[in-house]
Amino acid sequence: MLSYRHSFHAGNHADVIKHLVEVAILMYLMKKDKPFCYHDTHAGAGLYSLDSAQALKTSEYQTGIGKLFHHQASSSALQTYLGLVRELNPDGQLQFYPGSPGIARLLLRDGDSIQATELHPADFPLLQTQFQGRRHCRIEKMDAYAGLRAMLPPLHKRGLVLIDPPYELKTEYQDLVKGLQQAVQRFPQGTFAIWYPVIERASIEAVIDAIVTTGIRNQLRIELCPLPDSSGFGMTGSGMLVINPPYTLANDMREALSEIAPLLGAQVQWTVQQLVEE
Ligand SMILES: C[S@@+](CC[C@H](N)C(=O)[O-])C[C@H]1O[C@@H](n2cnc3c(N)ncnc32)[C@H](O)[C@@H]1O
């Protein structure tokens, strides 16, 4: 059952934190003159129109990119992230928003490789179209965890794996913990970034505890909550758990989040916290 469509949510506050972390990690990987691999397990469509019927239904982008699009950023990850969104909207009107594989497509060098899996019958062809003609890329209509087993470790033994499930089913949390353990075993040098929603605080803490107690070293938690916990508005915030983060990531994200927090709302809380040491 695949009822989730990211087009309803594109550009919301959860995309902002997810894509800012993605950009900061990719920028770090690009500092070296050596190719690397970006692997996206739940890739979505790759590009979204914010004036589509789906996006307009809830206009969620107004809780996220809508508040930042015209901001002149000073922190480096934020500058790059906003620059990519502006590249898609050269007339200065916010109409298009990149998905996570779209960000990698815009940012990566020709020699870097991109791997992505997506199962939705409508989103997969949209995704595939954007990568037509790109060298060093593999875009598959395949289950996320089967894709990790099939494609990890990548040829170049450095890179980022972004794991962004829709969490429609309770079993997805168990699949995540098991799939992550197997993937880290296959690609121990890799950086893994897992997006999680904050809907009910106790439940998400239990999932994070389960990942912390796997024994996987070096885990950094980055979270952005526009609303207080359990305020009755569904998803009040979200975060990224990053395994093997670049040593620069915690500071990069402190800078970016302290800059965007006041722009996103008066009640915004954020955290950057090392959960497991190296
Ligand atoms: C949250 S969206 C992804 C958004 C995307 N990562 C981004 O940031 O632009 C989750 C996606 O996972 C896809 N999906 C759901 N279950 C999947 C599975 N088992 N394997 C691969 N993709 C799956 C959904 O169709 C949906 O497009």
The ligand as an SDF file (V2000), in Angstrom:
LIG
                    3D

 27 29  0  0  0  0  0  0  0  0999 V2000
    8.9460   11.1380    2.5480 C   0  0  0  0  0  0  0  0  0  0  0  0
    8.8200   10.6320    0.8810 S   0  0  0  0  0  0  0  0  0  0  0  0
   10.3960   10.9110    0.2310 C   0  0  0  0  0  0  0  0  0  0  0  0
   10.7710   12.3420    0.0390 C   0  0  0  0  0  0  0  0  0  0  0  0
   12.1610   12.5610   -0.4950 C   0  0  0  0  0  0  0  0  0  0  0  0
   13.1630   11.8030    0.2500 N   0  0  0  0  0  0  0  0  0  0  0  0
   12.5260   14.0340   -0.4310 C   0  0  0  0  0  0  0  0  0  0  0  0
   13.0590   14.4870    0.5990 O   0  0  0  0  0  0  0  0  0  0  0  0
   12.2970   14.7410   -1.4050 O   0  0  0  0  0  0  0  0  0  0  0  0
    8.8270    8.8820    1.0400 C   0  0  0  0  0  0  0  0  0  0  0  0
    8.8080    8.1450   -0.2990 C   0  0  0  0  0  0  0  0  0  0  0  0
    9.0600    6.7640   -0.0530 O   0  0  0  0  0  0  0  0  0  0  0  0
    8.3540    6.0040   -1.0150 C   0  0  0  0  0  0  0  0  0  0  0  0
    8.2880    4.6440   -0.4560 N   0  0  0  0  0  0  0  0  0  0  0  0
    7.4180    4.1390    0.4470 C   0  0  0  0  0  0  0  0  0  0  0  0
    7.7490    2.8890    0.7750 N   0  0  0  0  0  0  0  0  0  0  0  0
    8.8700    2.5850    0.0540 C   0  0  0  0  0  0  0  0  0  0  0  0
    9.7080    1.4360   -0.0120 C   0  0  0  0  0  0  0  0  0  0  0  0
    9.4730    0.3580    0.7160 N   0  0  0  0  0  0  0  0  0  0  0  0
   10.7670    1.4900   -0.8310 N   0  0  0  0  0  0  0  0  0  0  0  0
   11.0430    2.5890   -1.5900 C   0  0  0  0  0  0  0  0  0  0  0  0
   10.2770    3.7100   -1.5570 N   0  0  0  0  0  0  0  0  0  0  0  0
    9.2040    3.7010   -0.7380 C   0  0  0  0  0  0  0  0  0  0  0  0
    7.0300    6.7370   -1.1340 C   0  0  0  0  0  0  0  0  0  0  0  0
    6.3980    6.4250   -2.3620 O   0  0  0  0  0  0  0  0  0  0  0  0
    7.4750    8.2030   -1.0490 C   0  0  0  0  0  0  0  0  0  0  0  0
    7.6730    8.7530   -2.3150 O   0  0  0  0  0  0  0  0  0  0  0  0
  1  2  1  0
  2  3  1  0
  2 10  1  0
  3  4  1  0
  4  5  1  0
  5  6  1  0
  5  7  1  0
  7  8  2  0
  7  9  1  0
 10 11  1  0
 11 12  1  0
 11 26  1  0
 12 13  1  0
 13 14  1  0
 13 24  1  0
 14 15  1  0
 14 23  1  0
 15 16  2  0
 16 17  1  0
 17 18  1  0
 17 23  2  0
 18 19  1  0
 18 20  2  0
 20 21  1  0
 21 22  2  0
 22 23  1  0
 24 25  1  0
 24 26  1  0
 26 27  1  0
M  CHG  2   2   1   9  -1
M  END
$$$$
